[in-house]
Amino acid sequence: MRIAALSDFHIGARAYMDEFRHDEGRFLAYLDRLEAGHDRIVLVGDIYQTEHALRPGHGAAAGELARARRRLPALAERLCGGQYLYLHGNHDAVAAHELHAPERVRLAADGFAVVFIHGHQFDPIFSRAYAAARAATWFTGRLRRLGLRPLAQWFEGRDIALKHRRFGHAGGPYAEAARALLREHAADLVVMGHTHVPHLHVLPEGRVVNTGSCSRGRTMHVTIDTAARSVALHRGDMEIHPRS
């Protein structure tokens, strides 16, 4: 079985809140190519950005999700297709209820098992300072509403770079969590998103790979071939990591 995994689209409810920033038709053509070359496509969370509403709560987040899906209706319909499996992340957690998106899933074929999970659960900032993390998301949402998207992106870019440097290495919290998941689920590979930085680590128990991000007009995905037991990272149509 060939599986593609991609994550972190961050499709916003309004154009000025949107960090997806793809032309819908061109992105659908990209998905056409993925569909032709893979049996399953797993969406590993944060597909929609639902936490920029003016008020907190499930109802507001559900409204943001509905509006985001209406903005790109052809894409929203495609992502509900039978070839796709959608897991929720932290920015689209409301999809667990609204779209029945699970938190994690295990797929196995050819004696090769893969666990998919967004990965925010293992982010030390998110887990230890949840209120602060939510406040930061609300703050960048307010900046976008004020027309200050470049400033919001600067704050988010700094957060991504700092977290990757501190937590993204093979001895960091994501890799340690992956080791536990590999043991718990008798798996060979763990696939995460969340950090927006594509990378692959070989651990004593197996491998962990990060999908990168399809936000800001980028296209990144992971290809898994269960028969070959191989994992490859791609940016667009180009492989960016030696096949492992």
N, C-alpha and C positions, 0 to 999 in steps of 0.2 A: 504494500500500500504506500502511495505517495501522499504526504500531507504537507500543506502550506500553512504556516502560522504567521499572522500579522496582527498588529495592535496599535493602540494609541492614535486614533484618528482625530479625536477631540472636535467632532462636528458640533458647532454651536447652534443655538436656537435662533440667532439673528446674525446677519452677515458681519456686523462689527464685533461680534463675540466669537466668531468662528476662527479656529486655528487649523482646520483641515486644509482649506485654501487650495483645493483641487477643482479643476473643471470636471463636472460630473461625467460628461461623456468620455473624456480621456481616462478617468479613473475606472469607469466601467470597462473600457477596452483593456486596461491593465488586468482587471479581474477576469476578463475573458481568457487572457493568456494563462492566468493561474488555474482557472477551471479546466482548461484543456490539458494541462500537464499534471494535475493532481486529482486524487480521488476525494479528498476532504479538504476543507479550508476552515481553520480554527481561528476565530477572532478572540484575541486574548485580552479583552477588556479596554476600557476607556475609549470606546467607539464614539460615544456621544459625550458632550460636556454639559452636564445637567446641574452643576453646582454654582452657576452664576446668577441665579434668581435673586431678586431683591430681598426675599424673605426665605428663611430656612424651612425645611420640612418636606415630607413626602409629596404632598400635593403640588408644591411649587416645582419640585424636581421632576415630577411626572409631566407637568405642563411644559417644562423645558425640553424634555425628551420628545413629547409629541410635536412641538414646534420644530425641533431640529430634524425630525424625520420628515415633516412636511416640506422643509426647505429643499431636500434632495430626495424626492419621492421614488425615482427610479432606483437610486442606490439603496434606499431603505428597503424597498421590495426585494432587491437582489440579495441583500444580506440576510433575509428571512428564508432564502431558498434551501432546498433539501441538501445541497452540497456543503452548506455552511453550518458551523457550530459556534454559537456566540456565548462567551463567558463574560461576566461583568467585572469591572474594575472598581476603583474607588470613586472616580468621577462620573460613572454611570451605574452606581450601585442600585438605583431605582429600577434598572432593567431586570433585576432579580425578580421583582414582583410584576412589573408591567409586561415584560417579554419572556419571563420564565428562564432567564439566563442564569446558569449555575455559577458557583464560585470556582469550582475546579472540575476537571474531567480526566479520566484515564482512558486512553485508546491503546489497543494492542493488536498486532498482526505479525505474522511470520516470526513469532517468538520474541518480539521486540515491543516493549511497553513504554508509553510516553505519558507523563502527567503534565497537564496544562493548568496554569494558575497565573493570575495577573501579577502578583508579587508585592502589592502594596502592604500585604499582611506582614511582610518581613522588613519593611522600611522602618528603621529605628525612630525617625522623626514622627512618622504617622502613628506608630504604635505607642510611643511614650509621650507624645505631645499632640494628641489628636485635635484638641481645641485650637492650638496654634496653627496646625496644618490647615484646618478648615478656615481659619481666619485669613491665612495667606491666600487661599483660593478665592475667598470673598473679595479680598483687597485687589487682586489682579483683575477680577471681574469688574470692579468699580472703575479701575483705570481704563479698561476697554470702553466702558460706557461713557467715559469722559473724553474719548477719542485719543487716549494715550496708549495705544497698542504697543508701540516700540518700547515704552518704559515697562509695560507688563511683560513683554517678551524678554527684556533684559533681566528682570527679577527671576523669571522662570528659568532662563538660561543659566544664570548663576547657581540656582538651586540644583539644576541637573548636573552641572560640572562638579560642584562641591560634593554632592552625594555620590557621584560615580567615583571620584577620587577617594573618598573615605570608605565607601561601602561596597564598591563594585568589583573588588579584587577577589582572587580565588579563596582567600581566607575570610572574606567579609560576611555579613549577615545573610545576604541573598544566597551565597554559595553554601553556607552552613544550613540554611533552611532547605535548600535543594538536597543536600546529603540526607537530611531526615526524611524528606519526601521519597527519595529513591529507595530508602530502606522500608519505609512504611507501606509503599505501594508496590514493592518488588518491581521497580521500574528501571529502565536503562537510561532514560533521558527525562529531564524536567525543562519545560519551556515557560518562560516568563516574559512579561512586558514591563510597563511602569516606568523604567528608568530612561527610556528613549535612546539608550546607547546600546547598539548591537555588539554582543560579544559571546564567546564560547569558552567555557572552562571544562577541562577534563579533571574529574574528581576521583578519589579512590572508589566510590560507590557507582560511578557512572558519569554522565555529562549534564551540564546545565547550559542553556542557550537563551539569550535575550533577543527578542525580535526587532529591537529598535523601534522606530515610530513612522507612521504614515501621515504625520501632521506637517503643516507648513509646506505643502506641496511636494513632500518627499514620498518615495515609495521604497519600503524595505520589507523583506519577508524572509522567513526561514523555510527551507525545504527539507523534509525528513523522508527518507526512503527506508521503510522498515525491512524490506528484503535485503538491501545492501547494508543496513544498519549504519547509514550515513546521515550526516547533518551538514547543511551548507547555508551560509548567510548571503543574502543578496541585497544590493541596493539597485533598484530598478531591475534591469535584466542582467546586471553584472554581478558575478560572485565576488564577495569582498572578504572572504575568509577561506583559507585552505580547507578543503573538504575533510571532515573528520568522521 
